[in-house]
Amino acid sequence: MNPEQQIPHGVRYSLTLHDRYNRRILGFDNAHAIRPTRKGYGGRKITWDHKHKCDKISPYEYESSSQLLQDFWEEVERIMGKE
């Protein structure tokens, strides 16, 4: 895939973990932009790489595909260890 402004690294991804009722518990994706929650003026970085944890969305710093997979599976193991 060619790099774009929204996806500068050229990889579209969506990794998710769902519970038995098909509700998303965890997700790493770059399907839509997230805007900073900070108010006021100044430089605002709109990022597309982010993670969903339950109902909370936070930026994710994409480094590489292998790092993405490692980060995802570490989060899955942490979550599964709690249940």
C-alpha positions as CSV (number, residue, x, y, z in Angstrom):
1,M,0.0,0.0,0.0
2,N,1.3,3.5,-0.8
3,P,1.8,5.9,2.0
4,E,-0.8,8.6,2.5
5,Q,-1.2,11.6,4.7
6,Q,-3.5,9.6,7.0
7,I,-1.3,6.4,6.9
8,P,2.2,7.6,6.4
9,H,3.7,4.2,7.0
10,G,1.6,2.6,4.3
11,V,-0.1,-0.1,6.4
12,R,-3.9,-0.2,7.2
13,Y,-4.6,-2.4,10.2
14,S,-7.3,-3.4,12.7
15,L,-6.6,-5.8,15.4
16,T,-9.3,-6.5,17.9
17,L,-10.2,-8.7,20.9
18,H,-13.9,-9.4,21.6
19,D,-15.7,-11.0,24.6
20,R,-18.1,-13.9,24.2
21,Y,-20.9,-11.4,23.4
22,N,-18.9,-10.0,20.5
23,R,-18.2,-6.7,22.3
24,R,-14.9,-5.2,21.6
25,I,-12.6,-5.2,24.6
26,L,-9.4,-4.1,22.9
27,G,-8.6,-2.7,19.5
28,F,-5.6,-1.3,17.7
29,D,-6.4,0.4,14.4
30,N,-5.9,3.3,12.0
31,A,-9.4,3.3,10.5
32,H,-10.3,6.9,11.6
33,A,-8.6,9.9,13.0
34,I,-8.7,10.9,16.6
35,R,-8.4,14.5,17.6
36,P,-6.6,15.7,20.7
37,T,-8.9,16.5,23.6
38,R,-6.9,19.5,24.6
39,K,-8.8,22.8,24.3
40,G,-7.4,26.1,23.0
41,Y,-5.3,27.0,20.1
42,G,-1.8,25.8,19.2
43,G,-0.3,23.0,17.2
44,R,-2.7,20.0,17.1
45,K,-1.6,16.7,15.8
46,I,-4.3,14.6,14.3
47,T,-3.3,11.0,14.6
48,W,-4.9,8.0,12.9
49,D,-3.0,5.3,14.8
50,H,-4.8,4.6,18.1
51,K,-6.1,1.9,20.5
52,H,-9.5,1.3,21.9
53,K,-9.6,-0.1,25.4
54,C,-13.2,-0.6,26.4
55,D,-14.8,2.8,25.6
56,K,-11.6,4.8,25.8
57,I,-9.5,5.8,22.8
58,S,-5.8,6.8,23.1
59,P,-3.1,7.5,20.5
60,Y,-0.8,4.7,19.5
61,E,2.7,5.4,18.3
62,Y,3.1,3.1,15.3
63,E,6.8,1.9,14.9
64,S,6.5,-1.2,12.7
65,S,4.2,-4.1,11.9
66,S,6.2,-6.4,14.2
67,Q,6.0,-4.0,17.1
68,L,2.3,-3.5,16.5
69,L,1.7,-7.2,16.8
70,Q,3.9,-7.5,19.9
71,D,2.1,-4.6,21.6
72,F,-1.3,-6.0,20.7
73,W,-0.5,-9.5,22.1
74,E,1.0,-8.1,25.2
75,E,-2.2,-6.2,25.9
76,V,-4.3,-9.3,25.1
77,E,-2.2,-11.3,27.6
78,R,-2.6,-8.6,30.3
79,I,-6.4,-8.6,29.8
80,M,-6.8,-12.3,29.7
81,G,-4.7,-12.6,32.8
82,K,-7.3,-10.5,34.6
83,E,-10.3,-12.6,33.7
